[in-house]
Amino acid sequence: MGVWGSASGEDSSDVGMVLINLGVEYSSKGEHDEAIEYYEKALAIQIKTLGPDHPSTKRTQGNLRGY
């Protein structure tokens, strides 16, 4: 994530949200391998910061199940 990730902390929920947004964008363009990569990184952050049962974490898991 470069400078932005360093300023916010690599495992912050803000970085996780950016990664999800990137996943959505890549998915909408049909670039599914890239989307999966970003969703997986975001999911790892969400599990760490929000926990496995948080609605946002569950939503990201659902996004990944679509592949």
Secondary structure, 3 states (H helix, E strand, C coil): CHHHHHHHCCCCHHHHHHHHHHHHHHHHCCCHHHHHHHHHHHHHHHHHHCCCCCHHHHHHHHHHHCC
